[in-house]
Amino acid sequence: MKKYALALLLGCFFAWFNFSCENNTDNFTDIVLDENGDEMDSTEEDDDTSEDDMDESDENDDDTDDTDENDSENGTEVLLTASADMLSNDGEGEQAWDDVVSLSAVKINGNPGRVVFEKRFRDDGFGVAGGRWEQIDYYYEYQGEVVKASEQLIVSFSVPVTQVMLQVGQMDPGEGRQAQEGKTCADGGANRVDESGKWTAYNASGAEIGTGILLDEFSMEGKLPDSMGSYRFLLDTGQQNISKIVIEATQWGGEERGCPTYRASYANQALNDSGNTENNSEFNLMALGYTKA
């Protein structure tokens, strides 16, 4: 101990032009001695260790970020939920849902439409402006012509994706009418059927790689609880990567035997550009899941 105190004093003396003895004493206040008077550790060594620990922690943080990005690139599922605040420019043109997914709309006549967020009923989701509702509407007759066509909600991906899940809403069960087999709508005696739609998937070259009907029987688990008519569908493209999906409504029941009905008017009749009060299949897009290929 005496030797150690003497060394301390000599250190203070020779360093008087830069540090006070008091400061040097402070620098050694964290020295720990064992029972034999030998030094066990020093503040300087602790500081070096702390800096090393911090650098290692920073490196670990960077590694964590890279892992997250890599996970996203290599198969992490992404789930997007429809909301009004993602729309811009009144829904005209491409609408970015995230950095990979964008939405656009096409009217019955093939002209560009507006993507809208429909919240009139219980199942809120994206649809197309105009028509009887702000949903994806099917029309047997449109502006005085028999068209048997649907508005389109187009989902585009900036990178190829797989394992796409669509959750639709307002696809109400039992709302439609369908002629009995071998008969026409004019024959009467129509059966109750569900509203319905279809999806068509394309690859990066624009080639069709899969299509399917949106009906209860093809959904993942049937109508979701507490919904008017919400269902989830997993798109089967034979494991081929998807670059675009076109979502459309179909004739009630998904077949040609569907029988459109007509109402006196609609709540938004002033915005209805169909030229009639036809009622047929319509629904919206509530959510979308995908995995980067």
Backbone bond lengths (Angstrom), bond angles and torsions (degrees), N, CA, C in turn:
res aa  C-N    CA-C-N  psi(-1)  N-CA   C-N-CA  omega(-1)  CA-C   N-CA-C  phi
1 M - - - 1.465 - - 1.523 111.02 -
2 K 1.340 117.42 -40.46 1.461 119.90 179.80 1.523 110.25 -63.70
3 K 1.347 115.84 -42.02 1.461 119.10 179.01 1.513 110.58 -62.81
4 Y 1.244 116.41 -38.98 1.465 120.18 -178.62 1.528 110.63 -67.69
5 A 1.326 119.51 -41.21 1.455 123.52 178.62 1.518 110.43 -64.54
6 L 1.354 116.48 -39.67 1.457 120.32 179.72 1.518 110.10 -64.95
7 A 1.304 116.72 -41.68 1.467 120.60 178.69 1.519 110.85 -62.75
8 L 1.298 115.85 -36.94 1.448 120.16 178.14 1.517 111.37 -64.65
9 L 1.306 117.91 -45.36 1.462 121.94 -179.94 1.518 111.55 -64.50
10 L 1.330 116.68 -42.57 1.461 120.23 178.48 1.523 110.52 -62.95
11 G 1.332 115.64 -38.05 1.463 119.04 178.09 1.507 111.34 -63.03
12 C 1.310 116.74 -39.75 1.463 120.77 179.45 1.532 110.12 -65.74
13 F 1.324 116.58 -39.41 1.464 121.84 -176.69 1.523 110.92 -65.44
14 F 1.326 117.16 -48.31 1.454 120.35 -176.31 1.532 112.41 -73.49
15 A 1.302 117.79 -16.12 1.465 120.14 -179.97 1.513 112.16 -109.52
16 W 1.367 117.43 23.36 1.473 120.09 -173.92 1.529 112.45 -64.98
17 F 1.379 118.32 -26.57 1.451 119.36 -176.67 1.534 112.11 -79.13
18 N 1.290 119.16 -12.18 1.472 121.27 178.32 1.522 112.96 -113.93
19 F 1.277 117.15 -36.87 1.466 120.82 -175.28 1.516 109.68 -134.90
20 S 1.303 114.72 149.91 1.445 119.28 171.76 1.509 108.56 -81.53
21 C 1.308 115.18 156.84 1.461 118.91 177.79 1.513 110.98 -62.15
22 E 1.335 113.60 -32.06 1.457 116.83 179.37 1.509 111.54 -64.38
23 N 1.384 114.67 -38.92 1.457 118.32 179.49 1.502 111.19 -65.75
24 N 1.347 117.53 -41.56 1.450 119.74 179.27 1.515 111.61 -64.87
25 T 1.298 116.88 -34.54 1.461 120.23 177.62 1.522 109.54 -64.81
26 D 1.385 115.26 -39.60 1.461 118.84 178.61 1.519 110.74 -62.44
27 N 1.320 115.49 -36.88 1.453 118.18 -177.56 1.511 112.43 -65.42
28 F 1.295 117.98 -20.33 1.455 120.85 -177.31 1.523 113.18 -107.91
29 T 1.306 116.58 7.94 1.462 119.11 -176.16 1.510 112.33 -64.23
30 D 1.370 118.27 -21.44 1.454 119.88 -177.42 1.513 113.33 -94.02
31 I 1.361 116.56 6.03 1.459 118.95 178.05 1.522 109.66 -67.08
32 V 1.321 116.13 134.50 1.457 122.11 179.80 1.514 108.50 -114.82
33 L 1.329 116.28 128.21 1.453 121.90 179.29 1.507 110.02 -108.14
34 D 1.322 115.05 145.13 1.455 117.72 175.36 1.513 109.80 -83.00
35 E 1.322 117.37 -175.95 1.467 120.74 -173.73 1.515 112.04 -67.79
36 N 1.330 119.30 -15.55 1.464 122.18 177.90 1.510 111.87 -95.54
37 G 1.354 117.20 2.28 1.452 119.99 178.89 1.510 113.25 87.69
38 D 1.342 119.78 5.98 1.455 122.08 -179.94 1.530 109.89 -87.57
39 E 1.352 114.20 146.98 1.466 119.04 -178.65 1.521 110.57 -72.51
40 M 1.360 116.69 132.66 1.458 121.26 179.94 1.526 111.47 -97.49
41 D 1.330 119.29 -35.02 1.465 122.51 -175.68 1.513 108.27 -161.35
42 S 1.307 118.53 171.55 1.457 120.83 177.80 1.516 109.68 -140.44
43 T 1.338 113.00 158.32 1.460 117.70 178.42 1.506 110.72 -62.06
44 E 1.327 118.90 -39.68 1.448 122.21 -178.82 1.515 110.92 -61.35
45 E 1.336 116.94 -42.68 1.449 120.13 178.50 1.524 110.80 -64.77
46 D 1.357 115.69 -38.97 1.456 119.22 177.94 1.511 111.19 -62.50
47 D 1.401 115.70 -41.52 1.445 119.14 -179.50 1.517 110.67 -63.51
48 D 1.353 116.82 -41.89 1.466 119.55 178.85 1.513 110.57 -61.35
49 T 1.315 115.22 -42.46 1.452 119.40 -179.83 1.519 110.86 -62.75
50 S 1.368 115.68 -40.30 1.457 119.23 -179.54 1.510 110.72 -63.61
51 E 1.383 116.74 -42.33 1.448 119.17 179.60 1.515 111.12 -63.69
52 D 1.353 115.24 -41.31 1.457 118.41 177.91 1.511 111.02 -61.80
53 D 1.360 114.75 -42.27 1.460 118.92 179.43 1.518 110.97 -61.69
54 M 1.381 115.63 -40.68 1.451 119.39 -179.73 1.513 110.57 -64.87
55 D 1.366 116.39 -43.87 1.455 119.25 179.22 1.521 110.74 -61.05
56 E 1.314 116.41 -41.92 1.458 120.26 -179.73 1.518 110.53 -65.52
57 S 1.354 114.64 -37.85 1.456 118.81 178.26 1.514 110.43 -64.68
58 D 1.371 115.80 -41.72 1.451 119.26 177.95 1.515 111.01 -61.42
59 E 1.348 115.59 -42.69 1.456 119.23 178.76 1.522 110.67 -62.55
60 N 1.326 116.26 -39.81 1.455 119.90 178.52 1.518 111.08 -64.02
61 D 1.384 115.19 -38.52 1.452 118.46 178.27 1.514 110.40 -62.58
62 D 1.373 115.41 -42.61 1.452 118.43 178.80 1.511 110.80 -62.27
63 D 1.342 115.59 -41.58 1.455 119.34 179.08 1.522 111.04 -61.18
64 T 1.360 115.05 -39.36 1.460 119.40 179.70 1.515 111.12 -62.89
65 D 1.373 115.94 -43.10 1.451 119.08 179.24 1.518 111.06 -62.58
66 D 1.351 116.14 -43.81 1.462 119.49 179.87 1.522 110.28 -61.68
67 T 1.336 115.84 -39.20 1.463 119.34 -179.73 1.509 110.80 -63.34
68 D 1.365 115.12 -41.50 1.456 118.15 179.31 1.520 110.69 -62.20
69 E 1.370 115.38 -43.89 1.454 117.96 -179.45 1.516 110.57 -65.17
70 N 1.337 115.53 -42.16 1.455 118.81 -179.92 1.523 111.08 -64.03
71 D 1.343 115.60 -39.73 1.463 118.71 178.02 1.522 109.77 -59.55
72 S 1.363 114.92 -42.08 1.448 118.96 -179.82 1.522 110.66 -63.63
73 E 1.328 115.53 -39.48 1.457 119.17 -179.53 1.528 111.29 -72.57
74 N 1.317 115.79 -28.37 1.459 118.69 -169.94 1.523 114.26 -109.73
75 G 1.319 118.99 27.26 1.443 117.62 169.96 1.510 117.96 125.25
76 T 1.346 119.00 10.74 1.452 119.19 176.34 1.522 109.97 -74.86
77 E 1.320 116.64 130.96 1.462 120.71 -179.27 1.518 110.86 -72.67
78 V 1.311 116.28 137.39 1.459 123.33 177.20 1.524 108.06 -114.38
79 L 1.321 116.79 133.06 1.462 121.42 178.62 1.520 109.01 -121.55
80 L 1.329 116.84 122.96 1.459 122.96 -179.49 1.518 109.73 -112.83
81 T 1.322 116.46 137.18 1.465 122.23 178.59 1.521 109.41 -113.94
82 A 1.313 117.36 135.92 1.464 121.96 -178.01 1.522 110.87 -64.50
83 S 1.320 115.57 140.51 1.467 120.76 175.80 1.522 108.61 -155.40
84 A 1.318 116.20 150.82 1.462 121.01 -176.60 1.516 112.16 -67.22
85 D 1.344 117.69 -30.34 1.456 120.04 -172.78 1.523 114.06 -73.52
86 M 1.334 118.65 -6.91 1.458 118.90 177.86 1.520 112.25 -86.23
87 L 1.323 117.93 -10.35 1.454 121.50 -178.59 1.526 110.80 -85.41
88 S 1.324 115.30 143.81 1.463 121.47 178.21 1.523 109.31 -136.31
89 N 1.336 115.98 165.39 1.473 121.36 176.75 1.531 111.25 53.57
90 D 1.323 115.94 37.30 1.461 122.17 178.78 1.530 112.29 58.42
91 G 1.332 116.16 27.63 1.459 120.77 176.62 1.514 114.93 81.27
92 E 1.310 118.15 3.48 1.460 120.65 -178.74 1.530 110.81 -83.00
93 G 1.327 116.76 142.72 1.456 120.98 178.86 1.525 112.41 76.66
94 E 1.324 115.81 -165.44 1.457 121.46 -179.80 1.526 110.54 -69.62
95 Q 1.334 115.96 131.96 1.463 122.12 179.56 1.526 108.54 -115.57
96 A 1.326 116.72 114.67 1.468 121.09 -176.42 1.519 110.46 -76.16
97 W 1.333 116.28 120.99 1.472 121.73 176.25 1.520 109.33 -88.48
98 D 1.314 116.88 -38.38 1.456 122.91 168.59 1.522 106.22 -153.44
99 D 1.347 118.74 -162.79 1.460 119.65 -176.80 1.522 113.03 -77.19
100 V 1.333 117.87 -3.14 1.463 121.98 179.27 1.529 111.62 -114.86
101 V 1.327 117.34 -38.37 1.463 122.75 -170.85 1.523 111.68 -103.68
102 S 1.326 116.10 135.21 1.465 121.34 172.27 1.527 109.17 -134.44
103 L 1.323 115.44 154.11 1.461 122.42 -179.08 1.520 110.32 -119.15
104 S 1.328 115.92 148.53 1.454 121.97 171.69 1.525 108.18 -147.81
105 A 1.328 116.26 165.04 1.468 120.44 -174.71 1.519 110.47 -128.29
106 V 1.352 114.93 149.53 1.463 122.01 176.20 1.527 107.59 -131.69
107 K 1.342 115.59 134.52 1.456 120.96 179.47 1.536 110.76 -79.87
108 I 1.317 115.56 171.56 1.462 121.94 179.87 1.538 111.25 -55.79
109 N 1.333 116.37 -39.27 1.467 120.59 -176.53 1.529 112.77 -82.80
110 G 1.325 117.27 4.77 1.458 120.62 178.81 1.511 115.10 91.16
111 N 1.311 117.59 -6.12 1.465 120.33 178.24 1.524 110.97 -75.67
112 P 1.334 117.72 153.86 1.471 119.81 175.70 1.523 110.59 -59.90
113 G 1.323 115.81 140.04 1.460 121.09 178.56 1.515 111.28 -114.59
114 R 1.314 115.38 -171.12 1.472 121.76 178.09 1.520 109.62 -114.13
115 V 1.327 115.55 134.06 1.457 120.43 172.84 1.523 108.03 -79.52
116 V 1.324 116.86 131.96 1.465 120.99 -179.92 1.527 108.93 -130.38
117 F 1.330 114.52 159.90 1.467 120.85 175.56 1.514 107.66 -105.11
118 E 1.324 116.42 113.01 1.451 122.09 -176.76 1.527 110.98 -93.22
119 K 1.319 116.35 126.78 1.465 121.28 -179.16 1.523 111.89 -137.41
120 R 1.318 116.08 26.04 1.463 120.15 -178.91 1.524 111.89 -69.87
121 F 1.336 116.70 -32.47 1.455 121.03 -175.19 1.530 109.74 -114.58
122 R 1.302 117.17 -156.26 1.459 120.87 -174.22 1.531 112.85 -79.95
123 D 1.337 116.55 -38.07 1.461 120.82 -176.58 1.527 109.23 -94.36
124 D 1.327 117.25 101.13 1.460 121.27 -177.85 1.526 110.70 -84.12
125 G 1.334 116.08 139.94 1.459 118.39 179.35 1.511 112.10 -174.88
126 F 1.346 115.98 -178.57 1.461 122.13 -177.74 1.530 111.29 -84.18
127 G 1.319 114.93 142.63 1.449 121.60 175.63 1.510 110.22 -147.10
128 V 1.340 115.72 -158.77 1.461 122.84 -177.51 1.523 108.40 -119.88
129 A 1.319 116.93 134.11 1.467 121.13 -179.01 1.518 111.31 -67.49
130 G 1.340 115.62 149.68 1.460 121.52 -178.82 1.510 110.10 92.56
131 G 1.335 116.91 -172.90 1.452 119.16 -177.86 1.510 111.38 69.61
132 R 1.322 116.32 -165.14 1.466 119.18 -174.59 1.526 112.07 -78.47
133 W 1.329 117.97 -33.31 1.458 122.11 176.38 1.526 108.56 -134.65
134 E 1.298 117.19 170.38 1.470 120.90 175.69 1.530 109.23 -86.41
135 Q 1.316 114.58 51.04 1.456 121.96 179.60 1.533 108.09 -121.29
136 I 1.318 117.05 -164.96 1.462 121.86 173.94 1.516 105.66 -97.59
137 D 1.337 117.24 104.50 1.466 122.36 -169.79 1.527 112.00 -99.62
138 Y 1.337 114.99 140.46 1.469 121.90 170.93 1.518 108.32 -101.25
139 Y 1.331 116.19 139.82 1.459 121.17 176.93 1.522 110.61 -129.27
140 Y 1.315 115.07 131.01 1.466 121.01 169.02 1.528 108.46 -75.88
141 E 1.327 114.97 -40.77 1.464 121.29 179.83 1.518 109.21 -127.67
142 Y 1.321 116.04 135.48 1.466 120.15 -177.49 1.524 109.08 -141.09
143 Q 1.323 115.88 122.30 1.466 123.14 179.21 1.535 111.44 51.42
144 G 1.336 113.93 44.05 1.454 120.18 173.44 1.514 115.61 85.30
145 E 1.319 118.47 2.40 1.457 121.21 -179.38 1.523 110.26 -123.49
146 V 1.346 116.35 146.01 1.460 121.10 173.17 1.529 107.22 -77.35
147 V 1.321 116.13 116.42 1.472 120.40 -174.93 1.526 112.77 -118.16
148 K 1.320 117.29 -30.89 1.472 121.54 -176.68 1.530 110.20 46.18
149 A 1.326 115.27 59.10 1.462 120.60 -173.65 1.524 110.41 -142.25
150 S 1.306 115.02 168.41 1.466 121.69 -176.97 1.522 111.04 -127.99
151 E 1.318 115.24 152.22 1.456 119.62 162.79 1.532 107.40 -63.54
152 Q 1.322 116.31 159.44 1.458 120.30 -178.36 1.524 110.70 -127.19
153 L 1.323 114.66 135.01 1.460 121.17 168.32 1.524 105.99 -109.01
154 I 1.322 116.51 118.77 1.460 121.53 -174.18 1.526 109.58 -105.60
155 V 1.324 115.12 127.56 1.467 122.45 177.97 1.520 107.52 -107.14
156 S 1.323 116.93 119.53 1.466 121.97 179.80 1.519 109.82 -114.02
157 F 1.338 115.79 143.36 1.460 122.21 -179.65 1.532 109.02 -117.53
158 S 1.316 116.93 132.58 1.466 120.50 -179.60 1.519 112.02 -75.53
159 V 1.321 117.46 -19.02 1.464 123.23 173.86 1.524 107.52 -133.06
160 P 1.341 118.42 153.57 1.464 119.86 179.23 1.529 111.26 -62.03
161 V 1.337 116.46 143.23 1.460 121.96 -178.56 1.527 109.52 -133.10
162 T 1.321 114.46 165.34 1.461 121.94 176.07 1.523 108.63 -135.21
163 Q 1.314 116.46 178.00 1.469 123.55 174.42 1.532 111.73 48.86
164 V 1.317 115.72 53.05 1.462 120.60 -178.91 1.528 109.96 -82.74
165 M 1.318 115.35 133.13 1.461 122.51 177.20 1.532 108.04 -120.13
166 L 1.327 116.09 130.27 1.457 121.56 174.71 1.522 109.00 -109.76
167 Q 1.329 116.56 131.56 1.462 120.32 170.45 1.515 107.73 -113.02
168 V 1.320 116.19 117.75 1.458 121.46 -179.26 1.522 109.58 -105.15
169 G 1.336 115.50 161.05 1.460 121.23 178.94 1.513 111.48 -134.90
170 Q 1.312 116.65 162.22 1.466 124.18 179.44 1.528 112.66 61.63
171 M 1.324 117.25 22.91 1.463 120.85 172.68 1.527 106.52 -88.26
172 D 1.305 114.73 77.45 1.468 121.03 -166.20 1.529 112.58 -69.00
173 P 1.320 116.82 132.52 1.469 120.03 177.63 1.525 111.66 -74.57
174 G 1.319 115.30 140.60 1.463 120.10 174.07 1.497 116.14 72.09
175 E 1.324 119.42 10.57 1.464 120.13 -178.03 1.523 112.29 -82.25
176 G 1.336 116.95 -27.61 1.446 120.60 -172.30 1.520 114.51 -88.36
177 R 1.329 114.28 172.23 1.459 122.64 176.60 1.527 108.42 -125.22
178 Q 1.310 116.24 139.43 1.452 121.44 179.80 1.522 109.56 -138.82
179 A 1.324 115.99 132.25 1.466 120.08 179.99 1.517 110.44 -64.82
180 Q 1.306 115.71 144.97 1.457 119.88 176.40 1.525 109.77 -64.07
181 E 1.333 115.54 152.09 1.452 120.06 -176.30 1.530 110.30 -58.06
182 G 1.322 114.43 133.52 1.452 119.85 -178.88 1.504 113.79 86.19
183 K 1.317 118.31 -1.38 1.458 122.33 -179.62 1.525 110.11 -123.88
184 T 1.318 115.04 170.53 1.463 121.14 176.52 1.520 109.45 -112.56
185 C 1.303 115.44 170.80 1.462 119.83 178.88 1.532 110.78 -61.07
186 A 1.321 116.33 -33.25 1.467 120.22 -179.06 1.520 111.88 -68.02
187 D 1.334 117.72 -21.06 1.466 121.16 179.89 1.521 111.89 -74.73
188 G 1.321 117.21 -15.39 1.463 120.48 -179.28 1.522 112.19 78.17
189 G 1.328 115.11 -176.10 1.457 121.06 178.62 1.516 113.97 68.12
190 A 1.339 116.35 34.56 1.461 120.55 -177.59 1.527 111.41 -68.93
191 N 1.325 114.48 148.72 1.466 120.95 176.52 1.524 110.58 -90.52
192 R 1.330 115.62 153.80 1.470 121.29 174.02 1.524 109.36 -75.63
193 V 1.331 116.36 132.30 1.466 121.36 176.81 1.530 109.41 -138.01
194 D 1.322 114.82 166.17 1.463 120.70 -178.62 1.531 110.84 -84.32
195 E 1.323 114.64 158.46 1.455 119.05 166.16 1.529 107.87 -65.62
196 S 1.322 115.93 155.68 1.463 118.55 -172.80 1.520 110.83 -153.67
197 G 1.326 114.91 165.90 1.461 121.16 178.47 1.512 110.22 -152.62
198 K 1.313 115.75 -171.50 1.461 119.98 176.39 1.529 109.53 -150.15
199 W 1.312 115.47 158.47 1.462 122.08 174.95 1.521 108.18 -125.40
200 T 1.331 115.16 149.07 1.459 121.50 175.42 1.518 107.58 -136.03
201 A 1.330 116.69 126.90 1.465 121.96 -176.86 1.524 110.43 -107.94
202 Y 1.344 115.31 146.59 1.460 122.54 -179.08 1.528 109.48 -130.99
203 N 1.338 115.41 150.94 1.455 119.30 176.11 1.526 110.08 -90.88
204 A 1.329 116.41 -173.72 1.462 120.70 -175.40 1.522 112.44 -65.89
205 S 1.325 117.54 -21.94 1.469 121.75 179.02 1.521 112.35 -87.32
206 G 1.327 116.93 -3.55 1.452 120.71 -179.78 1.509 114.06 88.49
207 A 1.340 117.25 6.17 1.455 120.78 179.07 1.525 110.59 -83.03
208 E 1.339 116.49 139.00 1.465 120.44 177.45 1.528 109.65 -68.39
209 I 1.329 116.40 131.23 1.464 120.11 -178.19 1.526 112.48 -122.77
210 G 1.313 117.76 0.17 1.459 119.82 177.74 1.510 111.56 175.11
211 T 1.331 116.04 151.48 1.455 121.47 176.15 1.522 108.20 -151.97
212 G 1.307 116.74 156.97 1.457 120.10 -179.08 1.511 111.68 -163.36
213 I 1.320 115.89 159.68 1.460 123.05 179.38 1.525 109.59 -91.66
214 L 1.310 115.75 138.20 1.458 122.02 175.60 1.523 108.53 -95.75
215 L 1.296 115.40 96.21 1.464 123.71 178.17 1.523 108.03 -142.74
216 D 1.316 115.44 155.09 1.468 121.82 -179.44 1.523 112.08 -45.36
217 E 1.316 117.31 -46.79 1.472 120.90 -174.15 1.518 113.81 -65.01
218 F 1.336 117.41 -18.24 1.457 120.64 179.80 1.524 112.08 -104.56
219 S 1.333 117.71 3.29 1.469 121.09 -178.26 1.521 110.86 -79.47
220 M 1.326 115.69 170.12 1.457 121.36 -175.83 1.522 112.10 -72.68
221 E 1.344 117.23 -39.41 1.452 119.45 -176.69 1.517 113.65 -146.10
222 G 1.337 118.22 17.63 1.448 120.40 -178.26 1.520 111.66 81.71
223 K 1.314 116.10 -173.08 1.464 120.41 -177.97 1.519 110.67 -62.11
224 L 1.331 114.73 131.73 1.462 119.61 -178.46 1.525 110.41 -73.52
225 P 1.323 117.47 145.62 1.475 120.98 -178.19 1.531 111.94 -58.40
226 D 1.315 115.78 148.52 1.461 123.45 175.66 1.531 113.04 59.56
227 S 1.314 117.46 29.97 1.463 120.42 178.05 1.525 109.50 -120.91
228 M 1.333 115.36 158.31 1.458 120.17 173.20 1.525 110.18 -72.71
229 G 1.312 115.12 -39.70 1.455 120.70 -179.69 1.516 110.54 -177.13
230 S 1.331 115.73 60.36 1.461 121.04 -179.02 1.524 109.88 -102.17
231 Y 1.335 115.54 131.35 1.458 122.47 -178.74 1.529 108.89 -136.74
232 R 1.320 115.46 155.08 1.466 121.13 175.05 1.530 109.42 -115.89
233 F 1.339 114.99 139.03 1.468 120.93 -177.94 1.528 109.25 -131.15
234 L 1.318 116.05 131.73 1.464 121.76 174.33 1.522 107.51 -98.71
235 L 1.326 116.62 122.00 1.459 120.97 -173.28 1.528 110.91 -81.49
236 D 1.302 115.51 129.32 1.466 121.90 -178.73 1.527 109.40 -102.58
237 T 1.328 115.93 111.43 1.467 120.97 177.37 1.526 111.22 -119.69
238 G 1.319 116.74 21.50 1.457 119.15 -178.68 1.511 112.47 63.05
239 Q 1.342 116.54 34.86 1.465 124.01 179.26 1.524 112.82 65.11
240 Q 1.312 117.52 17.81 1.463 120.14 174.40 1.533 109.47 -84.19
241 N 1.319 116.59 143.74 1.455 121.66 -177.78 1.529 110.96 -70.72
242 I 1.335 115.55 141.59 1.467 122.64 -175.57 1.524 109.42 -106.44
243 S 1.340 116.21 136.09 1.461 121.61 174.90 1.528 112.63 -116.57
244 K 1.331 116.52 -20.81 1.477 120.05 179.44 1.518 109.92 -154.23
245 I 1.347 115.47 145.10 1.470 121.66 175.60 1.522 107.92 -130.68
246 V 1.325 116.21 132.24 1.464 121.70 173.33 1.522 107.72 -106.92
247 I 1.334 115.63 123.63 1.464 121.65 -178.96 1.521 108.44 -109.38
248 E 1.338 115.86 128.23 1.459 121.81 -177.68 1.522 110.33 -135.82
249 A 1.315 115.69 158.39 1.466 121.10 168.76 1.522 108.00 -88.85
250 T 1.322 116.53 161.50 1.471 121.46 177.43 1.526 109.25 -127.57
251 Q 1.314 114.74 172.38 1.457 119.51 171.32 1.528 108.50 -56.35
252 W 1.304 117.81 145.52 1.464 121.15 -179.89 1.527 111.06 -44.69
253 G 1.302 115.51 131.99 1.454 120.94 179.17 1.510 114.03 80.43
254 G 1.329 117.12 -2.62 1.454 120.10 177.26 1.509 114.01 77.09
255 E 1.332 119.52 11.55 1.463 122.22 -177.65 1.517 110.44 -132.29
256 E 1.332 114.98 167.28 1.459 120.89 -177.56 1.526 113.11 -69.21
257 R 1.315 116.78 -13.74 1.479 118.87 -176.02 1.526 112.46 -82.27
258 G 1.321 117.55 1.36 1.456 119.92 178.82 1.511 111.76 -62.17
259 C 1.319 115.85 141.90 1.465 121.60 -176.77 1.527 109.49 -115.82
260 P 1.326 118.58 106.93 1.465 119.57 178.14 1.525 111.03 -64.04
261 T 1.296 115.70 148.05 1.466 120.95 174.28 1.520 107.93 -117.25
262 Y 1.309 116.60 172.62 1.458 120.47 -176.75 1.523 109.37 -133.30
263 R 1.322 115.42 141.62 1.452 121.99 178.61 1.509 109.83 -108.66
264 A 1.311 115.60 166.00 1.467 119.06 177.72 1.527 110.28 -65.26
265 S 1.330 116.65 -42.84 1.461 121.52 179.00 1.528 108.53 -169.28
266 Y 1.327 114.60 173.15 1.463 121.39 175.69 1.527 109.22 -119.93
267 A 1.326 114.84 158.27 1.470 119.32 -178.24 1.529 111.24 -60.34
268 N 1.323 117.02 -33.07 1.464 120.79 179.08 1.527 110.78 -108.66
269 Q 1.323 116.66 39.03 1.465 121.40 -174.71 1.528 111.90 -57.42
270 A 1.317 117.58 -32.39 1.469 120.49 -179.18 1.524 111.44 -64.29
271 L 1.341 117.23 -24.34 1.466 121.47 -179.92 1.526 112.18 -97.76
272 N 1.329 116.49 -1.81 1.462 121.68 -176.63 1.535 108.98 -79.84
273 D 1.338 116.34 110.69 1.463 119.92 -175.27 1.523 112.85 -95.06
274 S 1.350 117.05 10.98 1.465 119.61 -178.24 1.518 113.07 -77.12
275 G 1.323 116.50 -21.54 1.459 119.81 -177.44 1.511 113.64 82.59
276 N 1.359 117.27 8.75 1.467 120.31 178.86 1.522 109.76 -153.96
277 T 1.317 115.66 -178.00 1.470 120.65 179.72 1.527 110.72 -116.79
278 E 1.315 115.97 33.42 1.465 120.84 179.91 1.528 111.19 -60.69
279 N 1.331 114.85 140.78 1.465 120.95 172.35 1.528 107.82 -114.44
280 N 1.337 115.42 131.81 1.451 120.89 -178.36 1.530 107.50 -156.82
281 S 1.319 117.62 -167.50 1.468 119.72 -178.62 1.526 111.13 -64.43
282 E 1.302 115.43 138.35 1.460 122.46 170.98 1.518 108.27 -157.18
283 F 1.310 116.60 151.44 1.469 122.21 179.94 1.522 107.94 -163.77
284 N 1.328 116.29 174.50 1.464 120.56 177.01 1.530 110.63 -127.49
285 L 1.319 115.60 175.25 1.465 122.18 178.77 1.522 108.68 -107.84
286 M 1.335 116.94 112.03 1.456 122.07 -176.31 1.522 112.94 -89.64
287 A 1.322 117.64 -33.82 1.467 120.29 -175.99 1.521 109.53 -158.77
288 L 1.326 114.39 160.95 1.456 121.02 179.92 1.523 108.60 -145.23
289 G 1.323 115.87 133.51 1.451 120.60 174.54 1.522 109.89 -119.39
290 Y 1.331 116.57 147.24 1.461 119.19 178.90 1.533 109.12 -156.66
291 T 1.314 115.09 164.72 1.454 122.52 175.49 1.518 108.36 -129.79
292 K 1.331 117.04 129.79 1.457 119.45 177.23 1.530 109.60 -64.51
293 A 1.329 114.94 135.00 1.469 120.54 -177.91 1.540 110.14 -71.00
